[in-house]
Amino acid sequence: MPDPAPARRDQSGTREISVRVADERDGAALARLRRVWVEERTGRPVEDPGFEATFEQWWRTEQPRRTFWLAEVGSERAGYTAIGSINVVEIVHMPRPGGRGGRVGQVGNAFVLNAFSDQGVARALLEAVVAHARERRYRRLVLAPTARSVEFYRRAGFRSAGETLLVLDPD
């Protein structure tokens, strides 16, 4: 497991923010962030008492093929609080004669608590993903950004992949 990224101060200079790869102990923190993500966007609490158990089960299933990162504030002495997360699904392409196989990373579920937006947290999470992609020798990283996040990803060097993506909802 890679070492955690060095801690950095938020833009106010008052809080240390660290980013690390999540492990089996982090399911509850990731579930809490996911719940807050929905509630911040809908502007209201979401009543779903079974969500945390459902998330934990999903988390155990996804861990072998996804890498998650957590952004946290705090200290060893006082404890840490998760304030953001991001993940990457590794897709390994089937080899073909005369062609280059390789890995692609599908970036998803990026989220930073509203109270920590515009403090470099999203950038720190994305930097961890890009470093991981370089280590794993991914051919590329792909994502489907929200309308609000497109400019953030463009500033980070992502570009449009054209109009070649098609989807089907197999109801």
N, CA, C and O of each residue as an XYZ file, in Angstrom:
684
protein
N       0.852     -1.178      0.000
C       0.000      0.000      0.000
C       0.894      1.237      0.000
O       1.835      1.318      0.789
N       0.610      2.197     -0.874
C       1.440      3.392     -0.937
C       1.370      4.186      0.362
O       0.380      4.141      1.092
N       2.441      4.904      0.622
C       2.466      5.775      1.792
C       1.453      6.889      1.593
O       1.140      7.259      0.462
N       0.940      7.425      2.702
C       0.005      8.546      2.546
C       0.725      9.749      1.952
O       1.933      9.924      2.115
N      -0.043     10.559      1.269
C       0.518     11.791      0.720
C       0.921     12.688      1.879
O       0.317     12.634      2.950
N       1.932     13.507      1.670
C       2.317     14.409      2.748
C       1.164     15.323      3.126
O       0.380     15.738      2.273
N       1.069     15.631      4.399
C       0.005     16.530      4.864
C       0.255     17.915      4.296
O       1.400     18.312      4.082
N      -0.800     18.633      4.059
C      -0.692     20.008      3.593
C      -1.688     20.836      4.374
O      -2.660     20.305      4.912
N      -1.457     22.098      4.438
C      -2.367     23.001      5.127
C      -3.459     23.435      4.175
O      -3.234     23.564      2.972
N      -4.660     23.664      4.725
C      -5.718     24.206      3.881
C      -5.342     25.637      3.518
O      -4.341     26.162      4.007
N      -6.135     26.263      2.667
C      -5.774     27.590      2.180
C      -5.745     28.642      3.279
O      -5.091     29.673      3.126
N      -6.441     28.401      4.381
C      -6.383     29.356      5.483
C      -5.128     29.146      6.313
O      -4.768     29.990      7.134
N      -4.456     27.999      6.093
C      -3.236     27.701      6.832
C      -3.483     27.171      8.229
O      -2.539     27.026      9.006
N      -4.728     26.878      8.566
C      -5.024     26.478      9.944
C      -5.148     24.979     10.146
O      -4.867     24.487     11.239
N      -5.559     24.238      9.127
C      -5.790     22.803      9.299
C      -4.891     22.001      8.377
O      -4.681     22.366      7.220
N      -4.362     20.898      8.905
C      -3.607     19.986      8.066
C      -4.545     19.016      7.386
O      -5.407     18.414      8.026
N      -4.376     18.870      6.093
C      -5.176     17.946      5.294
C      -4.242     16.849      4.816
O      -3.176     17.134      4.269
N      -4.629     15.605      5.015
C      -3.835     14.495      4.503
C      -4.719     13.619      3.629
O      -5.933     13.545      3.819
N      -4.087     12.958      2.672
C      -4.782     12.044      1.773
C      -4.081     10.701      1.877
O      -2.854     10.619      1.832
N      -4.877      9.649      2.018
C      -4.312      8.303      2.103
C      -5.241      7.312      1.421
O      -6.427      7.575      1.221
N      -4.667      6.158      1.067
C      -5.471      5.079      0.505
C      -6.329      4.517      1.625
O      -5.833      4.230      2.714
N      -7.610      4.364      1.355
C      -8.534      3.796      2.342
C      -8.284      2.295      2.451
O      -7.845      1.660      1.493
N      -8.564      1.739      3.619
C      -8.423      0.298      3.801
C      -9.691     -0.264      4.431
O     -10.691      0.439      4.572
N      -9.638     -1.538      4.807
C     -10.840     -2.240      5.288
C     -11.483     -1.575      6.504
O     -12.660     -1.810      6.774
N     -10.748     -0.764      7.230
C     -11.309     -0.081      8.411
C     -12.125      1.156      8.061
O     -12.755      1.742      8.941
N     -12.127      1.561      6.810
C     -12.706      2.854      6.426
C     -14.107      2.794      5.833
O     -14.618      3.813      5.369
N     -14.733      1.634      5.838
C     -16.068      1.510      5.258
C     -17.071      2.467      5.872
O     -17.849      3.094      5.154
N     -17.064      2.589      7.199
C     -18.035      3.468      7.863
C     -17.794      4.935      7.499
O     -18.751      5.683      7.296
N     -16.530      5.355      7.413
C     -16.226      6.744      7.057
C     -16.660      7.033      5.620
O     -17.194      8.106      5.338
N     -16.435      6.085      4.714
C     -16.854      6.276      3.328
C     -18.376      6.304      3.212
O     -18.924      7.088      2.437
N     -19.057      5.455      3.977
C     -20.529      5.456      3.970
C     -21.054      6.796      4.478
O     -22.005      7.343      3.921
N     -20.439      7.321      5.529
C     -20.865      8.616      6.065
C     -20.682      9.720      5.018
O     -21.564     10.560      4.838
N     -19.539      9.715      4.332
C     -19.310     10.717      3.293
C     -20.332     10.584      2.163
O     -20.819     11.588      1.644
N     -20.650      9.369      1.791
C     -21.621      9.149      0.717
C     -23.001      9.667      1.114
O     -23.695     10.289      0.310
N     -23.390      9.405      2.358
C     -24.680      9.903      2.858
C     -24.694     11.432      2.849
O     -25.656     12.044      2.386
N     -23.634     12.040      3.357
C     -23.564     13.507      3.417
C     -23.580     14.095      2.002
O     -24.193     15.135      1.763
N     -22.900     13.421      1.066
C     -22.886     13.887     -0.322
C     -24.315     14.025     -0.845
O     -24.670     15.048     -1.432
N     -25.127     12.999     -0.632
C     -26.522     13.029     -1.094
C     -27.290     14.121     -0.355
O     -28.033     14.884     -0.972
N     -27.116     14.195      0.951
C     -27.873     15.166      1.747
C     -27.472     16.602      1.421
O     -28.332     17.483      1.401
N     -26.192     16.860      1.166
C     -25.785     18.218      0.794
C     -26.385     18.610     -0.552
O     -26.737     19.771     -0.757
N     -26.503     17.666     -1.458
C     -27.041     17.984     -2.779
C     -28.560     18.106     -2.797
O     -29.115     18.882     -3.575
N     -29.235     17.333     -1.936
C     -30.698     17.422     -1.905
C     -31.177     18.483     -0.923
O     -32.324     18.926     -0.995
N     -30.308     18.891     -0.008
C     -30.676     19.901      0.966
C     -31.548     19.390      2.095
O     -32.192     20.173      2.794
N     -31.569     18.072      2.275
C     -32.390     17.509      3.355
C     -31.832     16.142      3.768
O     -31.132     15.489      2.994
N     -32.145     15.724      4.980
C     -31.737     14.382      5.419
C     -32.447     13.306      4.597
O     -33.588     13.487      4.171
N     -31.768     12.204      4.386
C     -32.356     11.086      3.643
C     -32.573      9.948      4.628
O     -31.626      9.428      5.219
N     -33.829      9.572      4.795
C     -34.165      8.470      5.699
C     -33.913      7.146      4.988
O     -34.656      6.768      4.082
N     -32.875      6.452      5.399
C     -32.550      5.146      4.840
C     -31.746      4.402      5.901
O     -30.520      4.339      5.822
N     -32.436      3.836      6.896
C     -31.724      3.210      8.015
C     -30.840      2.035      7.626
O     -29.926      1.694      8.377
N     -31.078      1.403      6.482
C     -30.253      0.272      6.065
C     -29.090      0.650      5.167
O     -28.338     -0.220      4.727
N     -28.933      1.948      4.886
C     -27.903      2.373      3.941
C     -26.499      1.950      4.359
O     -25.750      1.412      3.544
N     -26.136      2.183      5.609
C     -24.773      1.899      6.050
C     -24.426      0.418      5.877
O     -23.322      0.090      5.442
N     -25.356     -0.478      6.213
C     -25.106     -1.918      6.040
C     -24.987     -2.265      4.557
O     -24.132     -3.064      4.175
N     -25.831     -1.674      3.725
C     -25.757     -1.905      2.283
C     -24.436     -1.401      1.733
O     -23.804     -2.066      0.912
N     -24.022     -0.230      2.185
C     -22.747      0.336      1.724
C     -21.593     -0.567      2.135
O     -20.715     -0.855      1.321
N     -21.580     -1.018      3.385
C     -20.501     -1.894      3.871
C     -20.389     -3.151      3.009
O     -19.284     -3.581      2.678
N     -21.519     -3.735      2.650
C     -21.498     -4.922      1.797
C     -20.931     -4.579      0.419
O     -20.100     -5.319     -0.107
N     -21.363     -3.485     -0.160
C     -20.842     -3.035     -1.450
C     -19.339     -2.789     -1.358
O     -18.581     -3.190     -2.241
N     -18.918     -2.129     -0.287
C     -17.509     -1.793     -0.056
C     -16.653     -3.056     -0.040
O     -15.600     -3.088     -0.677
N     -17.081     -4.091      0.669
C     -16.324     -5.352      0.725
C     -16.223     -5.991     -0.661
O     -15.189     -6.559     -1.013
N     -17.291     -5.897     -1.440
C     -17.297     -6.471     -2.788
C     -16.365     -5.698     -3.720
O     -15.668     -6.299     -4.537
N     -16.351     -4.385     -3.603
C     -15.600     -3.531     -4.522
C     -14.119     -3.383     -4.189
O     -13.325     -3.050     -5.068
N     -13.735     -3.621     -2.951
C     -12.340     -3.384     -2.558
C     -11.300     -4.039     -3.464
O     -10.286     -3.402     -3.748
N     -11.489     -5.264     -3.931
C     -10.439     -5.857     -4.759
C     -10.199     -5.151     -6.095
O      -9.104     -5.236     -6.650
N     -11.203     -4.464     -6.609
C     -11.024     -3.861     -7.934
C     -11.020     -2.336     -7.926
O     -10.824     -1.718     -8.973
N     -11.227     -1.736     -6.800
C     -11.252     -0.275     -6.676
C     -10.216      0.163     -5.667
O      -9.974     -0.518     -4.671
N      -9.608      1.300     -5.932
C      -8.756      1.942     -4.940
C      -9.471      3.210     -4.508
O      -9.856      4.032     -5.339
N      -9.643      3.361     -3.202
C     -10.289      4.541     -2.619
C      -9.250      5.363     -1.886
O      -8.323      4.819     -1.284
N      -9.406      6.664     -1.937
C      -8.589      7.569     -1.138
C      -9.511      8.373     -0.242
O     -10.636      8.705     -0.615
N      -9.018      8.675      0.940
C      -9.719      9.532      1.898
C      -8.880     10.778      2.137
O      -7.664     10.693      2.312
N      -9.527     11.927      2.143
C      -8.896     13.156      2.612
C      -9.384     13.345      4.036
O     -10.569     13.187      4.327
N      -8.456     13.683      4.917
C      -8.786     13.810      6.333
C      -8.145     15.060      6.919
O      -7.125     15.553      6.438
N      -8.782     15.552      7.972
C      -8.177     16.590      8.800
C      -8.045     16.022     10.205
O      -8.805     15.139     10.603
N      -7.088     16.529     10.941
C      -6.896     16.076     12.312
C      -5.443     15.750     12.579
O      -4.540     16.194     11.870
N      -5.245     14.965     13.617
C      -3.893     14.569     14.001
C      -3.954     13.195     14.660
O      -5.024     12.715     15.035
N      -2.784     12.575     14.791
C      -2.732     11.286     15.460
C      -3.259     11.398     16.887
O      -3.957     10.512     17.379
N      -2.920     12.476     17.522
C      -3.314     12.678     18.917
C      -4.816     12.910     19.069
O      -5.457     12.320     19.938
N      -5.375     13.779     18.213
C      -6.794     14.145     18.340
C      -7.714     13.249     17.528
O      -8.923     13.225     17.758
N      -7.151     12.518     16.587
C      -7.964     11.700     15.699
C      -8.188     12.397     14.370
O      -7.915     13.589     14.228
N      -8.681     11.654     13.408
C      -8.892     12.169     12.061
C     -10.367     12.129     11.695
O     -11.116     11.264     12.149
N     -10.764     13.080     10.866
C     -12.126     13.145     10.348
C     -12.054     13.136      8.832
O     -11.340     13.944      8.238
N     -12.790     12.226      8.198
C     -12.843     12.160      6.739
C     -13.629     13.347      6.205
O     -14.732     13.635      6.670
N     -13.046     14.039      5.216
C     -13.687     15.222      4.637
C     -13.877     15.103      3.129
O     -14.506     15.962      2.510
N     -13.332     14.036      2.537
C     -13.474     13.857      1.102
C     -12.986     12.487      0.672
O     -12.252     11.813      1.396
N     -13.403     12.091     -0.511
C     -12.953     10.805     -1.039
C     -13.033     10.814     -2.563
O     -13.669     11.672     -3.176
N     -12.370      9.837     -3.139
C     -12.384      9.605     -4.587
C     -12.006      8.149     -4.778
O     -11.377      7.555     -3.902
N     -12.379      7.561     -5.911
C     -11.947      6.188     -6.163
C     -11.672      5.970     -7.633
O     -12.086      6.748     -8.493
N     -10.954      4.878     -7.898
C     -10.624      4.488     -9.267
C     -10.875      2.995     -9.418
O     -10.415      2.188     -8.610
N     -11.611      2.642    -10.463
C     -11.781      1.250    -10.852
C     -10.728      0.962    -11.919
O     -10.629      1.681    -12.913
N      -9.956     -0.076    -11.707
C      -8.950     -0.453    -12.693
C      -9.566     -1.404    -13.714
O     -10.121     -2.443    -13.357
N      -9.460     -1.039    -14.965
C      -9.962     -1.862    -16.061
C      -8.743     -2.350    -16.839
O      -7.946     -1.551    -17.331
N      -8.608     -3.668    -16.941
C      -7.489     -4.259    -17.679
C      -8.023     -4.735    -19.019
O      -8.884     -5.613    -19.085
N      -7.500     -4.142    -20.087
C      -7.978     -4.485    -21.428
C      -7.462     -5.847    -21.866
O      -6.339     -6.240    -21.548
N      -8.305     -6.555    -22.598
C      -7.940     -7.850    -23.152
C      -6.805     -7.657    -24.160
O      -6.870     -6.758    -24.998
N      -5.769     -8.491    -24.086
C      -4.697     -8.360    -25.081
C      -5.199     -8.751    -26.473
O      -6.161     -9.506    -26.617
N      -4.525     -8.217    -27.484
C      -4.860     -8.572    -28.862
C      -3.572     -8.639    -29.668
O      -2.602     -7.958    -29.337
N      -3.548     -9.436    -30.703
C      -2.341     -9.541    -31.513
C      -1.997     -8.193    -32.149
O      -2.858     -7.527    -32.725
N      -0.757     -7.813    -32.037
C      -0.295     -6.582    -32.658
C      -0.771     -5.313    -31.980
O      -0.487     -4.218    -32.464
N      -1.484     -5.431    -30.877
C      -2.008     -4.250    -30.202
C      -1.506     -4.170    -28.783
O      -1.031     -5.148    -28.205
N      -1.620     -3.024    -28.262
C      -1.178     -2.779    -26.905
C      -2.369     -2.941    -25.977
O      -3.387     -2.270    -26.145
N      -2.246     -3.821    -25.006
C      -3.272     -3.930    -23.979
C      -3.044     -2.821    -22.973
O      -2.656     -1.713    -23.342
N      -3.270     -3.099    -21.766
C      -2.964     -2.121    -20.737
C      -4.127     -1.867    -19.806
O      -5.195     -2.472    -19.901
N      -3.869     -0.957    -18.915
C      -4.855     -0.615    -17.891
C      -5.379      0.798    -18.104
O      -4.674      1.693    -18.571
N      -6.647      0.956    -17.742
C      -7.303      2.261    -17.741
C      -7.928      2.423    -16.374
O      -8.427      1.456    -15.798
N      -7.907      3.624    -15.854
C      -8.553      3.902    -14.579
C      -9.820      4.711    -14.781
O      -9.795      5.765    -15.416
N     -10.939      4.215    -14.235
C     -12.213      4.939    -14.273
C     -12.357      5.670    -12.943
O     -12.574      5.044    -11.906
N     -12.236      6.983    -12.975
C     -12.317      7.811    -11.769
C     -13.781      8.041    -11.432
O     -14.589      8.320    -12.318
N     -14.126      7.926    -10.157
C     -15.513      8.151     -9.791
C     -15.709      8.558     -8.355
O     -14.802      8.484     -7.526
N     -16.916      8.988     -8.089
C     -17.384      9.280     -6.739
C     -16.502     10.259     -5.982
O     -16.285     10.106     -4.780
N     -15.994     11.266     -6.686
C     -15.205     12.302     -6.023
C     -16.152     13.181     -5.208
O     -17.215     13.578     -5.685
N     -15.754     13.472     -3.987
C     -16.609     14.262     -3.115
C     -15.782     14.926     -2.023
O     -14.889     14.308     -1.443
N     -16.084     16.174     -1.751
C     -15.486     16.921     -0.641
C     -16.621     17.612      0.098
O     -17.484     18.232     -0.525
N     -16.627     17.510      1.419
C     -17.648     18.188      2.215
C     -17.689     19.674      1.862
O     -16.647     20.296      1.659
N     -18.892     20.238      1.790
C     -19.043     21.661      1.465
C     -18.175     22.561      2.345
O     -17.622     23.551      1.864
N     -18.054     22.228      3.612
C     -17.269     23.056      4.530
C     -15.789     23.113      4.153
O     -15.065     23.981      4.641
N     -15.332     22.202      3.293
C     -13.918     22.150      2.913
C     -13.709     22.414      1.420
O     -12.607     22.224      0.905
N     -14.763     22.852      0.724
C     -14.595     23.135     -0.707
C     -13.688     24.351     -0.878
O     -13.603     25.207      0.003
N     -13.028     24.411     -2.001
C     -12.114     25.516     -2.336
C     -10.953     25.646     -1.346
O     -10.449     26.745     -1.118
N     -10.535     24.530     -0.762
C      -9.389     24.546      0.153
C      -8.280     23.595     -0.301
O      -7.386     23.264      0.478
N      -8.340     23.158     -1.553
C      -7.303     22.299     -2.096
C      -7.507     20.819     -1.852
O      -6.648     20.013     -2.210
N      -8.634     20.439     -1.247
C      -8.883     19.028     -0.923
C      -9.108     18.219     -2.200
O      -8.515     17.154     -2.369
N      -9.950     18.712     -3.090
C     -10.214     17.992     -4.334
C      -8.928     17.848     -5.145
O      -8.676     16.792     -5.726
N      -8.129     18.888     -5.185
C      -6.857     18.829     -5.917
C      -5.933     17.779     -5.307
O      -5.285     17.029     -6.036
N      -5.865     17.718     -3.977
C      -5.016     16.725     -3.308
C      -5.485     15.307     -3.594
O      -4.668     14.414     -3.818
N      -6.798     15.094     -3.586
C      -7.340     13.769     -3.914
C      -6.992     13.388     -5.357
O      -6.550     12.269     -5.616
N      -7.191     14.316     -6.288
C      -6.911     14.025     -7.690
C      -5.415     13.785     -7.914
O      -5.045     12.920     -8.709
N      -4.564     14.527     -7.234
C      -3.117     14.297     -7.346
C      -2.753     12.883     -6.901
O      -1.880     12.254     -7.498
N      -3.412     12.378     -5.863
C      -3.159     11.003     -5.408
C      -3.583     10.002     -6.480
O      -2.897      9.005     -6.705
N      -4.707     10.262     -7.139
C      -5.186      9.383     -8.214
C      -4.196      9.384     -9.377
O      -3.863      8.323     -9.905
N      -3.730     10.549     -9.775
C      -2.798     10.643    -10.909
C      -1.481      9.945    -10.565
O      -0.910      9.263    -11.416
N      -0.995     10.102     -9.350
C       0.232      9.405     -8.938
C       0.028      7.888     -8.996
O       0.912      7.161     -9.449
N      -1.117      7.418     -8.547
C      -1.461      5.995     -8.608
C      -1.485      5.516    -10.065
O      -0.966      4.445    -10.378
N      -2.087      6.311    -10.945
C      -2.160      5.942    -12.362
C      -0.765      5.824    -12.965
O      -0.511      4.934    -13.777
N       0.127      6.705    -12.576
C       1.503      6.628    -13.080
C       2.212      5.391    -12.537
O       2.903      4.692    -13.277
N       2.040      5.124    -11.247
C       2.641      3.933    -10.633
C       2.156      2.653    -11.300
O       2.948      1.750    -11.571
N       0.856      2.576    -11.564
C       0.248      1.378    -12.140
C       0.368      1.353    -13.662
O      -0.047      0.390    -14.306
N       0.938      2.416    -14.234
C       1.169      2.527    -15.677
C      -0.135      2.458    -16.483
O      -0.219      1.772    -17.501
N      -1.141      3.184    -16.000
C      -2.398      3.262    -16.736
C      -2.149      3.985    -18.059
O      -1.349      4.918    -18.129
N      -2.842      3.545    -19.098
C      -2.782      4.251    -20.384
C      -3.515      5.572    -20.297
O      -3.136      6.554    -20.936
N      -4.572      5.586    -19.496
C      -5.321      6.837    -19.316
C      -6.232      6.735    -18.110
O      -6.500      5.652    -17.590
N      -6.694      7.888    -17.688
C      -7.754      8.003    -16.680
C      -8.973      8.561    -17.400
O      -8.851      9.472    -18.219
N     -10.139      8.019    -17.098
C     -11.373      8.505    -17.694
C     -12.368      8.812    -16.577
O     -12.303      8.235    -15.492
N     -13.271      9.714    -16.860
C     -14.307     10.041    -15.876
C     -15.488     10.677    -16.565
O     -15.399     11.128    -17.707
N     -16.586     10.705    -15.856
C     -17.809     11.364    -16.322
C     -18.110     12.473    -15.310
O     -18.817     12.242    -14.329
N     -17.585     13.656    -15.540
C     -17.733     14.723    -14.550
C     -19.148     15.293    -14.503
O     -19.894     15.243    -15.481
N     -19.488     15.828    -13.349
C     -20.732     16.586    -13.246
C     -20.517     17.928    -13.936
O     -19.382     18.342    -14.171
N     -21.596     18.588    -14.250
C     -21.483     19.905    -14.894
C     -20.664     20.857    -14.024
O     -19.893     21.669    -14.534
N     -20.838     20.748    -12.703
C     -20.105     21.634    -11.771
C     -18.609     21.353    -11.745
O     -17.821     22.247    -11.435
N     -18.202     20.118    -12.067
C     -16.792     19.755    -11.904
C     -15.982     19.768    -13.199
O     -14.767     19.572    -13.157
N     -16.616     19.991    -14.334
C     -15.906     19.930    -15.615
C     -14.689     20.847    -15.629
O     -13.601     20.412    -16.009
N     -14.842     22.084    -15.231
C     -13.721     23.031    -15.278
C     -12.588     22.628    -14.340
O     -11.418     22.815    -14.676
N     -12.910     22.085    -13.184
C     -11.881     21.590    -12.263
C     -11.011     20.551    -12.968
O      -9.783     20.630    -12.922
N     -11.651     19.575    -13.623
C     -10.898     18.514    -14.293
C     -10.132     19.054    -15.501
O      -9.022     18.601    -15.780
N     -10.707     20.007    -16.212
C      -9.975     20.613    -17.339
C      -8.712     21.316    -16.842
O      -7.654     21.196    -17.460
N      -8.814     22.045    -15.737
C      -7.630     22.708    -15.177
C      -6.566     21.694    -14.769
O      -5.375     22.007    -14.762
N      -6.993     20.486    -14.431
C      -6.058     19.436    -14.026
C      -5.476     18.690    -15.225
O      -4.673     17.775    -15.046
N      -5.868     19.068    -16.450
C      -5.295     18.462    -17.641
C      -6.188     17.475    -18.372
O      -5.783     16.944    -19.407
N      -7.383     17.211    -17.872
C      -8.301     16.314    -18.577
C      -8.858     17.051    -19.798
O      -9.015     18.272    -19.787
N      -9.148     16.293    -20.834
C      -9.709     16.877    -22.054
C     -10.890     16.025    -22.518
O     -11.062     14.888    -22.079
N     -11.673     16.575    -23.383
C     -12.827     15.863    -23.912
C     -12.354     14.648    -24.700
O     -11.345     14.699    -25.403
N     -13.097     13.562    -24.571
C     -12.749     12.331    -25.295
C     -13.617     12.171    -26.532
O     -13.614     11.108    -27.152
N     -14.347     13.189    -26.894
C     -15.173     13.123    -28.094
C     -16.569     12.624    -27.796
O     -16.991     12.549    -26.642
N     -17.259     12.292    -28.830
C     -18.650     11.880    -28.734
C     -18.805     10.372    -28.940
O     -19.837      9.928    -29.445
N     -17.811      9.587    -28.563
C     -17.854      8.156    -28.874
C     -18.480      7.287    -27.773
O     -18.596      6.074    -27.948
N     -18.874      7.866    -26.674
C     -19.473      7.083    -25.593
C     -20.973      6.946    -25.817
O     -21.691      7.935    -25.959
N     -21.425      5.700    -25.844
C     -22.849      5.410    -25.976
C     -23.279      4.621    -24.770
O     -22.495      3.836    -24.236
N     -24.506      4.807    -24.324
C     -25.019      4.065    -23.171
C     -26.353      3.439    -23.513
O     -27.068      3.890    -24.407
N     -26.667      2.386    -22.776
C     -27.948      1.717    -22.907
C     -28.408      1.316    -21.521
O     -27.641      0.723    -20.762
N     -29.631      1.624    -21.181
C     -30.231      1.183    -19.927
C     -31.023     -0.087    -20.225
O     -32.131      0.001    -20.754
N     -30.488     -1.266    -19.902
C     -31.160     -2.516    -20.288
C     -32.313     -2.883    -19.377
O     -32.274     -3.910    -18.700
N     -33.337     -2.047    -19.357
C     -34.494     -2.271    -18.486
C     -35.022     -3.640    -18.706
O     -36.000     -4.034    -18.070
